[in-house]
Amino acid sequence: MASTTTLPPAPASAPGPRGDERMGRRSPFQKLLGRPEVGALVGAVVLFIFFSLVSSTFLQPNAFATVLYGSSTIGIMAVGCRC
């Protein structure tokens, strides 16, 4: 007759540095980079710098008004679609 042996259960692993990487400690900078809004903000800053270097009229008040007007209409539509 064949004999069967059972093994003792494996000890539970304690959470720590080798545990789940999602539960590890992250610096505030890493937390900030993990947010999706940061990419949009960085893109907006890069575009602002690019257009201010390329065009001398971009930094004038009339140009700001035009950019803000276009942004406001798109923003209002985006808020209306979200609700």
TANORNOR-V637257 format. One record per residue. N is the residue number from 0. RES is the residue in one small letter. SS is DSSP state (@ for helix, = for strand, . for the rest). OMEGA is omega in radians with two decimals (* if undefined). Layout:
BEGIN
n->[N;N]
res->[RES;RES]
ss->[SS;SS]
omega->[OMEGA;OMEGA]
END
This chain:
BEGIN
n->[0;1;2;3;4;5;6;7;8;9;10;11;12;13;14;15;16;17;18;19;20;21;22;23;24;25;26;27;28;29;30;31;32;33;34;35;36;37;38;39;40;41;42;43;44;45;46;47;48;49;50;51;52;53;54;55;56;57;58;59;60;61;62;63;64;65;66;67;68;69;70;71;72;73;74;75;76;77;78;79;80;81;82]
res->[m;a;s;t;t;t;l;p;p;a;p;a;s;a;p;g;p;r;g;d;e;r;m;g;r;r;s;p;f;q;k;l;l;g;r;p;e;v;g;a;l;v;g;a;v;v;l;f;i;f;f;s;l;v;s;s;t;f;l;q;p;n;a;f;a;t;v;l;y;g;s;s;t;i;g;i;m;a;v;g;c;r;c]
ss->[.;.;.;.;.;.;.;.;.;.;.;.;.;.;.;.;.;.;.;.;@;@;@;.;.;.;.;@;@;@;@;@;@;.;.;.;@;@;@;@;@;@;@;@;@;@;@;@;@;@;@;@;@;@;.;.;.;.;.;.;@;@;@;@;@;@;@;@;@;@;@;@;@;@;@;@;@;@;@;@;@;@;.]
omega->[-3.10;3.10;3.11;3.10;3.10;3.12;3.09;-3.13;3.14;3.13;3.12;-3.14;3.13;3.10;-3.11;-3.10;3.14;3.14;-3.11;-3.09;3.11;-3.10;-3.12;3.13;3.10;3.12;3.10;3.11;3.11;3.07;3.13;3.14;3.13;-3.13;-3.10;-3.12;-3.09;3.11;3.11;3.13;3.11;3.09;3.12;3.13;3.12;3.11;3.11;3.13;-3.13;-3.09;3.08;3.09;-3.06;-3.04;3.12;-3.13;-3.10;-3.09;3.11;-3.09;3.13;3.13;3.07;3.14;-3.14;3.13;3.14;3.11;3.11;3.13;-3.11;3.14;3.09;3.13;3.11;3.10;3.14;3.11;3.11;3.11;-3.08;-3.06;*]
END
